[in-house]
Amino acid sequence: MIRLSILLFLTFIACTPSPEPSTHFYDWKKELNRLSSSPLSVKKTVILDGTAEVIDSVQVDLAKEWALFLEADLNKPAYALSYDDRSAPGIVHYVLKKGEDLPVKSFQISVDSAGRPTTVEFDISSENLIYLTSKKLSMHLVSGRVVSYTISGSQALRWFSSPTRYSVSGVVL
């Protein structure tokens, strides 16, 4: 009987939905999901080690195109105490605390008087014994709509190669 009670209790706990994690920082994930909800036509310029390719009027899969922006969201429970809040009126700004080792080094959003983002910028880098990577992400918005974005960076195998540099720029048509 006791075993049955324990089993029923554990089953009840396992089936209870866990509450949504609270957001400690600006809810960029929610904002990006809103921005990605409708398809956009984009003129893209892709540069890889100095060689450029321009792609006109492309309907892009924004979930894939902006995956790095989504990965840069700071609202992960392990990140809650890792960033200094250097925000000011009209600017949301978080900087990685000294001694912390997380990929997002800084996150800044400028907002208009209605609280909508006008510019978004991330600095991301990581390194280990094998590789070095750095990325800069930026997005420019007007009246809550994306007008352009840029993803640029470099990556290299430590000691084995020179860095590969890349850039993807999109202008919404």
N, C-alpha and C positions, 0 to 999 in steps of 0.2 A: 504494500500500500504506500509506503514512504517512497519507494522507487518510482511508482506511478505518479505521485504528487510532484516529485522532483522533475521527472520527465515532462509532465504537463507545464510546469513552471518554466523550464528551459525552452520548450517549444513556444510558449507565449512570448517570452523575451526575444527569441530569435525572429519572430514574425512581426514584432513591433517596429515600425519604421523609425529610423534614427532621424533626429532633427537636422535640418539643413545647417551646415556650418555657417557661423556668422562671418560677416566680412569685416576685417580689421582695417583694410586699406580701401582705397577707391575701388569700386566694383567694376573694373575694366572688363572682365569676362562678360558681364551682363550687357555693358555698353557695346562691346564688339559683336555679341550675338544680335543685338538690335540693328547694328550697322550692316551686318551680313545677311539680314533677313530678305532683302530684295536684290535680284541680280543687277549687276552693273556692267556697262560696256566700258572697256578700259583700253587706252593706248599704252602699251608696255614697252619699256626699253630694258633689255637684259644685257649686261656687260660681264664677260668672264675673261679675266686677265687681259683687259684692253680691247677685246673684240666685242663689238656691239651688234645687237640684233633688235630691230624695232618691229613690233607686232601691233597692227592697227585694229581698232574696234573689235576687241575680243570680249565675248561674254565669259567672264572668269568664274570659276568655282571659288567663291570668297572664303569658304571654310579652309580650302587647301592653300589659297594664296596668302591668307593672313594667319596661317598656323603658328608662325613664330610670334606674332602679336598675342595670340591666345596663350601660348606657352609662357609668356612673360608675365602672366597674371600673378600678383603677389599674395592673393588670398588662399594660401595653403597653410594649414595649421602649424606646420614646422617653421614657417616664416614669420609668425606673429611678433616675435621680439627681435628680429634680425635687422630691422630698418629704422633709421632715424627719420622722423617726420619733419621736413623743412618747408612745409607748406606756408603760403602767404595768401592774402586775398587775391583770388583769381588764378592761383597756381597751386596745384597739388603736386608735391615733390617728396619723394622718398629716396634715401641714399643708404646703401648697405653699410651697416656699422663696421667699424674697424675690428678685425679679428674674425669676422664671419666669412664663410667660404660658400657663397651661393652664386649662381650664374648671373642673375640680374643685379647689376651694380648700381643703376639708378633708373628712376621712373619719374617722368614729369608730364603733367597735363595742364595746359592753360585752358581756362574755361571762360565763356562769355558771361554777360550779366544774367542770362537765363540758366546758367549752370551747365550749358552744353560744352563739350570739348571743342577747342579750336586748333590746338596742336597737341600731339602726343609724341613723346620721345622715350626710348629705352636704350640703355647701354648694357650690353650683355657680353660676358667673356668667361672663358673657362680654360683651364690648362691642367695637364698632368704630365707624367714622365714621357708620354708619347706624342701628344699634340697640343697645339695652341689654337684657340678660336676667339674671334671677336666679332660682334655684330652691333650695328646701330640701326634701330628701327624708328621711323618717324611717319606721322600721318598728319595731314592738314585737313581741317574741316571748316565748312561755312554753314551756319544755321543748322548744325547737327547732321550735316551730310558730308561724306568724304569727298574731297576734290583731288587729292593726290596722296601717294604714299611712297616710301623708299625703304628698301631693305638692303643694307650694304655690309660687307664684312670681309674677313679673311680667315683662312684656316691653313694650318701647316703641320706637317709631321716634324716634330722637334729633331734636329740634327740630320734629317734626311732630305728635306726639300725646301725650296723657297716658298713663301706663302702663295696660295691661290686666292686672288682677290675677285670679288663678285659684287654686283649691284643689280637690283631689280627696282625699277621705278614705274609707277603706274599713275596715269592721269585719267580721271573719270571723264568720260565724254558726255 
